[in-house]
Amino acid sequence: MDINIKVTHTLDADTLAAIKSIFSHENTAPVAEAKNGKVKEQAKRVAEEVKQEEKTTGTDAAATVKKTIVDVRAAVQKKSQAGKKEQVKSLLAEFGTDKVTNLAADQYEDFYAKVEAL
């Protein structure tokens, strides 16, 4: 069973490691034995908040997260490496720019979808 959760929340390294540990199949990360279980408890709380949000809204929380410049750049890099560099350049021109970093934040979703469709 695969669970994909995307949370836009700033976490410290210990908490992030604990969340990964909780959802890993092996669950053997050293952080699982963290300071009196405090980190593990926090990770479980965050996971429960995400589950509650999904129940409340009736949607997958990951599906409602907006795309960021990081997401867009990763998609462009993936397509460029797959030999679609010219199509990506053409798509950028459609959006009125020649660089991903010049895209407006409100263009990320549409641009990302079109890049993924290439």
C-alpha positions in Angstrom: 0.0 0.0 0.0 1.5 3.3 -1.1 0.7 6.5 0.8 1.7 9.8 -0.7 1.4 12.8 1.6 2.6 16.2 0.7 2.5 18.7 3.6 3.6 22.3 3.3 4.8 22.8 6.8 8.3 23.7 7.9 9.7 20.8 10.0 13.1 20.4 11.6 15.4 17.6 10.4 14.5 15.3 13.4 10.8 15.6 12.8 11.1 15.0 9.1 13.2 12.0 9.7 10.7 10.7 12.2 7.8 11.1 9.7 9.9 9.2 7.1 10.6 6.5 9.7 6.9 6.1 10.6 5.9 5.7 7.0 8.8 3.5 5.9 8.3 -0.2 5.4 11.4 -1.0 7.5 10.8 1.5 10.3 14.4 1.1 11.4 15.6 4.7 11.4 17.5 5.6 14.5 15.2 8.6 15.0 12.4 6.2 15.9 14.1 6.1 19.3 14.3 9.8 19.6 14.2 11.8 22.9 11.5 10.1 24.9 9.4 9.5 21.8 8.7 13.3 21.5 9.7 13.5 17.9 7.8 10.4 17.0 4.7 11.8 18.8 5.0 15.0 16.8 5.3 13.1 13.5 2.2 11.1 14.4 0.3 14.3 15.2 1.2 15.8 11.9 0.2 12.7 10.1 -3.1 12.7 11.9 -3.7 16.3 11.1 -3.2 15.5 7.4 -5.7 12.6 7.6 -8.2 14.8 9.4 -7.8 17.5 6.7 -8.5 14.8 4.1 -11.6 13.7 5.9 -12.9 17.2 6.5 -12.4 18.4 2.9 -13.2 15.1 1.3 -10.1 15.4 -0.9 -6.6 14.2 -0.9 -4.5 16.9 0.8 -1.6 16.3 -1.7 -3.9 16.9 -4.6 -4.8 20.4 -3.3 -1.3 21.6 -2.8 -0.2 24.3 -5.3 2.8 23.7 -7.5 5.9 25.6 -6.6 8.9 26.8 -8.6 10.7 23.8 -7.4 8.0 21.4 -8.8 8.1 23.3 -12.1 11.9 23.3 -12.4 12.0 19.6 -11.7 9.4 18.8 -14.3 11.3 20.9 -16.9 14.6 19.3 -16.0 13.0 15.8 -16.4 11.5 16.6 -19.8 14.7 18.3 -21.0 16.7 15.3 -20.1 14.2 13.1 -22.0 15.1 15.0 -25.2 12.2 17.5 -25.1 14.2 20.6 -24.6 12.9 22.4 -27.7 9.3 21.6 -26.8 10.0 23.1 -23.3 11.5 26.2 -24.9 8.4 26.6 -27.1 6.1 26.2 -24.1 8.0 28.9 -22.2 7.6 31.2 -25.2 3.8 30.5 -25.1 3.9 31.8 -21.5 5.8 34.9 -22.6 9.2 34.1 -21.2 12.4 32.2 -21.9 13.2 31.1 -18.4 11.3 29.1 -15.8 12.3 31.6 -13.1 10.5 34.4 -15.0 7.2 32.6 -14.7 4.6 34.2 -12.4 3.5 32.1 -9.5 0.0 32.0 -10.8 1.3 30.4 -14.0 3.0 27.4 -12.2 0.0 25.1 -12.2 -0.9 25.6 -15.9 2.8 25.5 -17.0 3.4 22.3 -14.9 0.4 20.6 -16.4 1.5 21.4 -19.9 5.1 20.3 -19.3 3.9 17.0 -17.8 1.7 16.5 -21.0 4.8 16.7 -23.3 
